[in-house]
Amino acid sequence: MQTGSHAHAADPRNETVKIWINGRIVPRGEAVVSVFDSGFLLGDGVWEGIRLHNGRLAFLDRHLDRLWEGAKAIDLDIGMTPAALQAAILETCAANGMESGVHIRLVVSRGLKSTPFQSPRANVGGATIVIIPEWKQANPAVLTTGLRLHTVHIHRGPPDVQDPLWNSLSKLNCIAACIQAEKAGADEALMLDPQGFVATCNSTHFFIVRAGEVWTSSGLYCLAGITRANVIALAREMGLTVREASFPLTKVYSADEAFVTGTFAGVIPVREVDGRTVAAGARGPVTERLQQAYRALIERVCPPSGLDA
């Protein structure tokens, strides 16, 4: 992928990467799950995206807290302790000789079913756990030039439909939003909440800058983003006012700057929304400062071996 919030250059090492599946580390070509797995059949499960930097897993405690919260909400027994799962992730990275520049997809499904059916009563055995590490770094050009967003007709749902706090495998609403945005020539979808206010993007969290203030959604209709929370805290440490509130697209179109956040790429500028150029169509000064602050934060929480975290 060369554009978008997950744009990256292909790395040939990923063709032979080793993957952890239910306690076994196997070559990529042998990494398979059953056609009767709940994740394959129904998207029944939860997942996390995690960065490895300097041999350390960035913000792992928060990622695992979110994973366990989602699993508890859908009554899924992960079957491992957080400490055991952390050890498995590090074991997998070590088996691949990985230290930095690595993105990890941790997937937990409800496991095997005796027959294709929604009810967990059809499940047999425990959860299926997969750890997929890849050498993958954000395209540096995108971090400067930014993204083009398109507001889609697919809204984020309220928690009585499918709770946005679940980082579930069932991502079809976000996939449909992504498809609509790409068909419109954009990089990613901007999604509204049920009342028509700005909520989030299909795979990242959305921010604007107005008169030196950083605005983002109320958070009621988006995933509890870990990078989102870190950037909010950094902005406040920098003396910026941060508003977490509902606001309409009109405020987006007239914003001084816009950016998105996510585990994979950190902070990415937005240069256009719905054909409207944001500011001068270039990365703004507040966005650049937050990019630098976030990179520094990663270095603090993931220092080279031998240094205190």
C-alpha positions as a printed Julia matrix, in Angstrom:
309×3 Matrix{Float64}:
   0.0     0.0    0.0
   1.38    3.4   -0.99
  -1.43    5.66   0.21
  -3.71    5.81   3.21
  -3.23    5.63   6.95
  -1.66    2.17   6.65
   0.57    2.94   3.67
   3.87    1.07   3.83
   6.54   -0.41   1.62
   6.53   -4.17   1.06
   9.19   -6.0    3.06
  10.32   -9.35   1.61
  11.08  -10.67   5.1
   7.35  -10.91   5.71
   7.04  -13.68   3.11
   8.73  -16.11   5.51
   7.63  -14.63   8.82
   6.8   -17.03  11.66
   3.32  -16.85  13.22
   2.05  -18.02  16.63
  -1.15  -20.1   16.6
  -2.44  -21.6   19.83
   0.99  -22.18  21.3
   2.79  -23.21  18.09
   5.12  -20.99  16.06
   4.89  -21.94  12.4
   6.03  -20.51   9.03
   3.6   -18.18   7.32
   2.71  -20.8    4.71
   1.58  -23.19   7.45
  -0.35  -20.61   9.49
  -3.96  -21.72   9.04
  -7.16  -21.97  11.07
 -10.14  -24.24  10.55
 -13.07  -23.32   8.31
 -15.14  -24.06  11.43
 -13.41  -21.31  13.42
 -15.74  -18.67  14.87
 -13.58  -15.88  13.52
 -13.78  -17.19   9.96
 -17.46  -18.11  10.09
 -18.86  -15.12  11.97
 -16.19  -12.56  12.8
 -16.71  -13.62  16.42
 -13.72  -12.34  18.32
 -11.54   -9.39  19.28
  -8.13   -8.12  18.2
  -5.37   -5.6   18.85
  -2.67   -3.92  16.78
   0.6    -3.48  18.72
   3.97   -1.9   17.91
   7.36   -3.4   18.77
  10.09   -0.79  19.24
  13.54   -1.38  20.68
  12.44   -4.87  21.65
   9.54   -3.51  23.72
   5.8    -3.64  23.15
   4.46   -0.09  23.18
   1.58    0.54  25.6
   0.97   -3.2   25.91
  -0.87   -2.91  29.23
  -3.48   -0.64  27.64
  -3.85   -2.88  24.61
  -4.39   -5.94  26.79
  -6.83   -4.07  29.04
  -8.89   -3.2   25.96
  -8.65   -6.75  24.64
  -9.86   -8.24  27.92
 -12.63   -5.66  28.26
 -13.98   -6.48  24.81
 -13.68  -10.22  25.42
 -15.52   -9.9   28.72
 -18.29   -7.91  27.05
 -18.93  -10.66  24.49
 -18.4   -13.43  27.09
 -15.29  -14.8   25.39
 -12.79  -16.65  27.56
  -9.31  -15.86  26.22
  -7.9   -18.8   28.15
  -4.56  -17.17  28.92
  -3.37  -14.63  31.45
  -2.17  -11.23  30.21
   1.35  -12.15  31.34
   1.27  -15.4   29.36
   0.0   -13.62  26.28
   2.72  -10.99  26.57
   5.32  -13.75  26.8
   3.86  -15.39  23.68
   4.06  -12.14  21.72
   7.68  -11.58  22.72
   8.53  -15.21  21.96
   7.09  -14.83  18.47
   9.03  -11.63  17.83
  12.23  -13.27  19.09
  11.66  -16.26  16.8
  11.64  -13.79  13.9
  14.67  -11.83  15.1
  12.54   -8.7   15.44
  13.47   -5.6   17.46
  11.92   -2.49  15.86
   9.75   -1.39  12.98
   7.3    -4.19  13.67
   3.5    -4.16  13.7
   1.75   -7.06  15.43
  -1.81   -8.22  14.84
  -3.13  -10.13  17.86
  -6.36  -11.99  17.08
  -8.58  -13.9   19.5
 -11.64  -15.74  18.19
 -14.15  -17.81  20.12
 -12.6   -20.91  18.57
 -13.94  -23.99  16.82
 -17.6   -24.76  16.24
 -19.18  -28.17  15.84
 -21.35  -26.68  13.1
 -21.74  -23.24  11.47
 -24.14  -21.49  13.86
 -24.12  -18.18  15.73
 -24.71  -19.39  19.29
 -21.61  -20.01  21.44
 -23.35  -23.21  22.5
 -22.13  -24.62  19.18
 -18.51  -24.01  20.18
 -16.17  -26.81  21.16
 -12.88  -26.24  22.93
 -11.27  -22.93  23.77
 -10.37  -19.7   22.0
  -8.21  -19.51  18.9
  -5.29  -17.11  19.43
  -3.1   -15.91  16.56
  -0.1   -13.55  16.73
   1.01  -12.13  13.36
   4.14   -9.93  13.49
   5.29   -8.09  10.38
   8.1    -5.72   9.54
   5.98   -2.75   8.63
   6.57    0.98   8.95
   4.45    3.91   7.87
   5.27    5.53   4.52
   7.19    8.69   5.54
   5.75   10.62   2.6
   2.2    10.15   3.94
   3.3    11.51   7.32
   4.15   14.76   5.56
   1.69   15.08   2.69
  -1.33   13.74   4.6
  -4.59   12.02   3.75
  -7.72   12.75   1.76
 -10.94   11.88   3.61
 -14.48   11.37   2.35
 -17.53   11.49   4.6
 -19.6     8.35   4.05
 -23.27    7.58   4.53
 -22.45    4.67   6.88
 -22.68    5.98  10.44
 -21.12    4.69  13.6
 -23.74    2.78  15.56
 -24.84    3.26  19.16
 -23.85    0.69  21.82
 -27.26   -0.99  21.65
 -26.55   -1.98  18.02
 -22.88   -2.98  18.26
 -20.87   -1.27  20.94
 -18.16    0.87  19.27
 -15.9     0.07  22.25
 -15.55   -3.51  21.03
 -12.46   -3.93  18.88
 -14.24   -6.83  17.23
 -13.39   -8.96  14.23
 -16.79   -7.95  12.84
 -15.61   -4.89  10.89
 -17.99   -5.0    7.93
 -19.43   -1.55   8.66
 -15.92   -0.04   8.63
 -14.99   -2.03   5.52
 -18.09   -0.75   3.73
 -17.17    2.79   4.8
 -13.62    2.28   3.52
 -14.9     1.01   0.17
 -17.19    4.01  -0.26
 -14.35    6.42   0.51
 -11.96    4.69  -1.87
 -14.57    4.66  -4.64
 -14.81    8.43  -4.12
 -11.04    8.74  -4.6
 -10.17    9.28  -0.94
  -7.75    7.46   1.35
 -10.08    6.82   4.26
 -13.66    7.33   5.41
 -14.82    9.97   7.83
 -17.8     8.54   9.72
 -20.55   10.42  11.56
 -22.38    9.44  14.73
 -26.12    8.63  14.82
 -26.93   12.35  15.28
 -24.83   13.39  12.27
 -21.87   14.78  14.22
 -18.27   13.81  13.44
 -17.31   10.52  15.09
 -14.18    8.84  13.73
 -12.56    7.37  10.63
 -12.93    3.77   9.52
  -9.52    2.76  10.94
  -8.15    5.85  12.71
  -9.34    8.6   15.05
 -10.02   12.1   13.73
  -8.96   15.51  15.08
  -9.14   19.11  13.91
  -7.31   22.23  15.04
  -9.18   25.54  15.34
  -7.61   28.74  16.69
  -4.89   26.75  18.4
  -7.35   24.35  20.07
  -7.44   20.63  19.36
 -10.92   19.2   18.81
 -11.99   15.57  18.63
 -15.27   13.73  18.98
 -17.01   12.99  22.27
 -15.63    9.46  22.09
 -19.07    7.91  22.56
 -19.14    6.37  19.09
 -15.56    5.29  18.54
 -13.1     2.75  19.85
 -11.23    3.8   22.98
  -8.14    4.66  20.96
  -4.82    4.26  22.76
  -2.93    6.58  20.42
  -5.9     8.97  20.58
  -5.64    9.12  24.38
  -1.87    9.56  24.25
  -2.13   12.44  21.77
  -4.82   14.14  23.85
  -2.54   13.92  26.9
   0.46   15.21  24.92
  -1.52   18.15  23.56
  -2.54   19.15  27.08
   1.05   18.8   28.29
   2.01   21.21  25.49
  -0.48   23.75  26.89
  -3.09   23.25  24.18
  -6.8    23.24  24.93
  -8.39   19.93  23.92
 -12.13   19.7   23.37
 -13.81   16.28  23.33
 -17.26   17.19  22.09
 -19.81   16.8   19.31
 -19.28   19.05  16.29
 -20.61   19.12  12.7
 -18.78   18.87   9.4
 -18.99   22.65   8.98
 -16.34   22.99  11.68
 -14.18   20.48   9.83
 -14.35   22.3    6.51
 -13.25   25.57   8.12
 -10.58   24.04  10.39
  -7.01   25.34  10.46
  -5.6    21.8   10.5
  -6.78   18.22  10.68
  -5.07   14.93  11.49
  -5.77   11.33  12.41
  -4.17    9.0   14.95
  -3.59    5.25  15.07
  -1.26    2.61  16.45
   0.41    1.9   13.11
   1.44    5.39  11.98
   0.96    7.58  15.06
  -0.13   11.05  13.9
  -0.96   11.65  10.21
  -1.98   15.01   8.69
  -5.22   15.37   6.74
  -5.01   17.65   3.72
  -8.51   17.34   2.3
 -12.04   16.44   3.46
 -14.88   15.99   0.97
 -13.0    17.92  -1.7
 -12.36   20.86   0.64
  -8.7    21.66   1.18
  -7.84   21.86   4.87
  -5.78   24.98   5.5
  -3.23   25.15   2.67
  -3.38   21.42   1.98
  -0.19   20.78   3.9
   0.82   19.54   7.35
   0.08   22.23   9.92
   2.36   23.38  12.77
   0.27   21.86  15.58
   0.11   18.54  13.77
   3.86   18.55  13.25
   4.49   19.32  16.93
   2.22   16.47  17.97
   3.99   14.1   15.57
   7.31   14.99  17.16
   5.89   14.68  20.68
   4.4    11.29  19.94
   7.66    9.97  18.47
   9.45   11.18  21.6
   6.85    9.43  23.77
   7.47    6.14  21.97
  11.2     6.51  22.65
  10.51    7.18  26.35
   8.24    4.17  26.85
  10.34    1.91  24.61
  13.95    2.89  25.3
  16.84    0.82  23.98
  17.83   -2.16  26.15
  19.81   -1.18  29.2
  17.92    2.06  29.74
  15.08    2.52  32.22
  11.57    2.82  30.78
